[in-house]
Every structure is written in structure tokens, then in C-alpha cells.
Amino acid sequence: MIFLSEWIKACNLEQVKESQLFGFTINDTKILLANLKGKIHATDLICTHANADLSTGFLSEEGVRCPLHLSVFNLENGEPQNLPAETPLKVYNVKIDNNEVYVEV
């Protein structure tokens, strides 16, 4: 089975300022954008532990911290850094073109 991916426009770059989180939904896929030190990362928006919206969480050098049970997820690989979360977030490719953020879904 072949899965085709496509690049979708997520937002304007200024909507994800440094140290901020931005969540959006496209075709039933919920995605979190995080601007950590000027680099845009994209992961699943919903925590794998308890369905919390990570855009209401906390961003730090360690990653994004879930607002519900405080698990931290690495933005590079989606791996949880502490319990209670054990399942990684899906990570998406990101590109910037003409101040627009695109995510490969």
C-alpha cells in the first residue's frame, strides 16, 4: 500500500513567534507547531497519554510539556521524556516558503 503525502499550508510564519505554540486541524489531522529558538517543529497536537491539547502546554528547551500530566515530548523525534506518557508523538516535516509555514501530511 502506498501512502501519498502532501505539503499543506499551516499558517503565516508570524503566527508562530519564537517560544510559542500553535495548533491547527487539517483533514481531521490535528497538528502542533512549535517555534523553539527560531526553528519550527510540527508534531501531533494531542498528547498520546490523555488527549490533552498540547498547544495549551509549555514550551522549553526540553520540548513541549503537556498541560495535563506534565509529560515532556522531544520536538525532534516525538519521544516522551518522562512518564506518564509512553507513546511518542508523530513528527511532521516542515518547510518555510515566502513566510508561509508548510507541513507534510
Backbone hydrogen bonds, N-H to C=O, Kabsch-Sander energy under -0.5 kcal/mol:
donor,donor_aa,acceptor,acceptor_aa,energy
3,F,1,M,-0.5
4,L,2,I,-0.6
8,I,6,E,-0.6
8,I,103,V,-2.7
10,A,101,V,-3.4
11,C,101,V,-1.1
13,L,99,N,-2.9
15,Q,12,N,-1.9
16,V,13,L,-1.7
19,S,35,N,-2.8
20,Q,17,K,-1.8
22,F,33,L,-2.5
24,F,31,I,-2.4
26,I,29,T,-2.6
29,T,26,I,-2.2
30,K,28,D,-0.6
31,I,24,F,-3.1
31,I,29,T,-0.6
32,L,43,T,-3.1
33,L,22,F,-3.3
34,A,41,H,-2.3
35,N,20,Q,-2.3
36,L,34,A,-0.8
36,L,39,K,-2.4
37,K,35,N,-0.7
39,K,36,L,-1.6
41,H,34,A,-2.7
42,A,92,Y,-0.6
43,T,32,L,-2.1
44,D,90,K,-1.4
45,L,30,K,-2.0
47,C,52,A,-2.7
51,N,47,C,-1.3
54,L,45,L,-3.0
54,L,52,A,-0.7
56,T,53,D,-1.5
57,G,54,L,-1.9
58,F,65,R,-1.9
60,S,63,G,-2.6
63,G,60,S,-1.0
64,V,73,F,-1.9
65,R,58,F,-3.4
66,C,64,V,-0.5
66,C,71,S,-3.1
70,L,66,C,-1.1
73,F,64,V,-2.6
74,N,79,E,-2.9
78,G,74,N,-1.8
81,Q,72,V,-3.8
82,N,72,V,-0.5
89,L,78,G,-2.4
92,Y,42,A,-2.8
95,K,102,Y,-2.2
97,D,100,E,-2.4
100,E,97,D,-1.3
101,V,11,C,-3.1
102,Y,95,K,-3.0
102,Y,100,E,-0.5
103,V,8,I,-2.5
104,E,93,N,-2.3
105,V,6,E,-2.9
105,V,103,V,-0.7
